[in-house]
Amino acid sequence: MKVAYLACAEVLTTAANRRVDAYEHDRELDAFTPAFAARGLTLTEADWRTCDPAAFDLLFIRTTWDYTEREAEFLAFLDRAGAVTPIANAPELIRWNLSKRYLEGLAARGLPVIPSVFTDAPVALIEAFDRLGADELVLKPVVGSSGFGQARLTRAEAAGRVLEPGQFAQPLIPEILTEGEISYIFVAGQFSHAVRKTSGSGDYRIQVMHGGLEQAHHPDAAEIAVAQSFIDALPVPALAARVDLVPHKGGLLLMELEVVEPHLFPHFAPDLGERLARAIA
């Protein structure tokens, strides 16, 4: 069985000028390839923009990180490729998760989500502060990843600023600065492992490329149950998913439910490749 590890051109091992975070691509390939081979699965990296879907039995969406700049092209590719070859995660799930407005739906179901303000037309930013009852906000792109395109603002900095439809606002959760964010990894709906990500440079962003740090996290059953509640809320099952939760006032709040191309932190789970290969097989 031939499986395409879908990536973007800038992270391929053959690329002349690779992205600074291409090490995540290498890390997953190194962890998954032998485990897949042991189950008779051939894993091959492929640029999603030039990939021939018919050459593979499964397209596994991984480091397709340029989709945020090529949203329409990416969705068109999913439609075209999905008519030829199965895709994981399913295109229906990708479309649901691509816009962060999925957070509204999860919150409406009573799940613990960080309060968010979205808008369909430009509004004064101070309105978002008032609606959230916050003195400090983080502005984020509705379609975005890896902490890029964000801004941290105080109420005093809101004067004259506008919240655009392509952005949404969330209160800065103070625990992100002290306790960080915990990523819970799931394979075929089952919990695999967890990683705590903390800021290492005074930045509220916890990604390594922004100076963040990573360490293994060993959650208790209550934590896993919260993360599982988000997996159970997915519109269709996911082969691979990541639930990012932030501790807050003794509980946990969802920062992001990532099913487009979640980094899976294989270096914290030696059996992850086998888990994925078994689920695919």
N, C-alpha and C positions, 0 to 999 in steps of 0.2 A: 504494500500500500504506500502510495507516494503522498506525502504531506508537505505543503508549502508553508514555510515560516514567513508570513508576509511582513515586509519591512518597507522602509522608505530608502531611497537611493543613498542618502547621506550617512546611513549606518551600516551598509553592507560591508562585509570584510574586504571586499575588492575595491571599495571606494577610495579615491585618491585623497580627498579632504573630508574626513569623517567628523561627525558631530562630537562635541566634548562628552556627551553622555552615551556614546556608542558602546561603552563598556557594558551597559545593561544588556544590549543586544548580544554581545559576545558571551556574557555570563549565562544567559538563558540557552543559547545555542550549545554551549559546552556542557550544560547540565542535561539538556533534553536529548541531544542527538544519540548518545550511546544507549540511553534508556529506551528510546523509540526503536533503535536498531534491534535491541534484544527482543522486541515484540514484533519484528518483521516490518517496522514502519521506517521508511526513508524520509528523513527530514531535510529539506533543502530551502535555504534562504532565497527570497524572491522579492524584487521591487514590485509593489502592488500596481504601479502605473504601467509597467511593461509585462506583467505576468500573463501567461497563457493559462487560463483556468482549466482548459481541457487536458493539460499536461499533468494534472494532479487529481488525486481522489478526495482530497480535503484541503481547503484553504484555512489556515490557522492564523487569525489576525493577531499580530504581535507588535512590532515596533514601527507601525505606520504613522509615525509622529507628525508628518507634514499634512495630515488630513485636516487640521484646524485652519490651514491656509487654502485648502482645496476641497472644501466641504461638498460642493455640488459635484465635483469630479469624483470624489470618493464614494458618494452615495450612488452615482451612476455606475461606477465600477461594481459595487455590491449587487445592484440590480442585474447587470450584465453577467457577472461571474456566477451569481447565485442560480441563474437559469441553466448553468452548465455543470457546476460542481458544488457540493455542500460546503458551507462556510461556518466556521465557529469563531466567535459566537454568531448566532443567527442574525442576518441582516435586519430582521424585525426588531431584535433587541438592540442592535447598534443604533438604529434610527431613534428608538426611544431614549437611549442614553446620550446621544450626541449633544443635545441641548440640555443645559443644566436645569431647564424648567421641569425636568422629571422630579426635581426636589419638591415642587408644589404638590404633585400627585401623591408622593410618599407622605408628606406632612398631612395632607387631607385624609389619609387613612389612619391618622393618629400615631404614626411612627415618630420616634424622637429625632427630629431633623433640626439643624441650626436654622432659626428664623431667617427668611430671605425676602427681599423685595425685588420683584421683577416689574417691568413696565413695557407697555406697547407703544408709548410715545414719550418724548423727552419730558422729564419733570425736574423740578428743583431738588437738588440733592438733600437739602435740609428736610424735605418731606420724608425721605428714607430714614434719616436720623430720628425724626419724630415718630414714625410708624413703628420703628424697632425699639424706641426708648433707649437709644444707645448714645454714648458720647464719643465712640470710636468705631469706625466701620472699615470693612475691606471691600473694595470694588473689584469685581471679577468679570472676565468675559463669559458670556453665555455659552459660547463654544470655545473651549480652551483647555490647556493641560499644563502640568509641571510648574504651576505657580507663575507662569509668564503672563504679562499683560495685566497684573494686579496693581492696586494702589491702596495703601493704608492711610486713612484720613481721620482727623479729629473733627468734632462739630465746629470748632473755630475755623477750620479750613474749608468748610462747606459753602461759604458765602460766594454767590455768583457761579457756582458749579452746577452741572446738570447730570442727572442719571439718564443715560441713553438706553434705547431698547436692546442694544447689543451687550449691555452690562447688567449685572445684578449686584445687590448690596447685602452684606451680612454683618452682624455685629462682630467685633473682634472678641473671640472667646479667650479670656485671660489665661486659661489653663494651657492654651497652645504654647505659651511662652515658658511655662514651668514644667508641664507634664508631657507636652508634645502631642502627637497624633499616633494612634495605633491602627495598623493595617492588618486586617484579618483576611487570609487567603482561603478561597474555597475552590474545590475541583469537583465538577459534576454535582454541585449542591452540598458537598460534604466539607466540613472544616479541615484544613490542612495544617496551617501554622500562622503565627502572628509576629509582627515586627513593630517595635516602637521607634518612631522617628522624632527627633528633637532638634531644635535650633542650636547651631553651634557658633553663631556669629552675631547674635543679637537681632537677627532678622526673624520676623514671625513665621516666615516660610521654612518648612522643615525638609525640603528636598535637598539631596546631597549637592546638587549643582548650585544651590543657594547657601551652601555652608552647613547644611544639616548633617546630623549624625544618625546612625542606625544601630539597633541592638535587638537581640532576640527578646521576645515577650512571651510569657507563659500565662495565658488567660485562664480565669476560672470559668466554671460552667455558666455563671450568670452573664459574664461578658460574651461568651460564645453564643448564648441564646439571643442576646440583643443583635449581634451581627447576623445570626441566622434568620432573624425576623425580616431583615432586608433582602436576604437571598430568597426567602419564601415569597416576597412581594414582587419579584421580577415577573414581567409579563410572559416570558417564556424561559425555560431553563437555560443556564449558561454552562459551557464547558469549564471556563475559568472566570473567576470574578474576585474582586477585592472590595472589602468594605472598610472605609476609613472613618474611624470614630474618634472623637475628642472627649476626654473626661471633662465633666462640668457639674459642679455642685453635687457630687456623689453619684452621678449617673453618667451616661454616655450619649453624645449627640452625633448625628451623621454629618460628616464633612462632605463625603463623596461616596457614591456607589459606582465603581468603575468596571464596566463590562465591554468597553470598546477595545482598549489595548492595555489592560492593567499589567504593570510590572509585578512579577510574582515572587521576587526575592528568593530565587532558588538556593542561594548560598546559606539560607537559614533552614533549608529543608532538603536534606540529601535524597529523600525518596520522592521529591516532587515530580521529576521526570517520569518515574515509574507510575505514579498516580495518573498523570496526564495520558501516558501511553496506554494504560489499562482502560481508562475512560474512553479513549478514542477507539481502541480495538473492540 
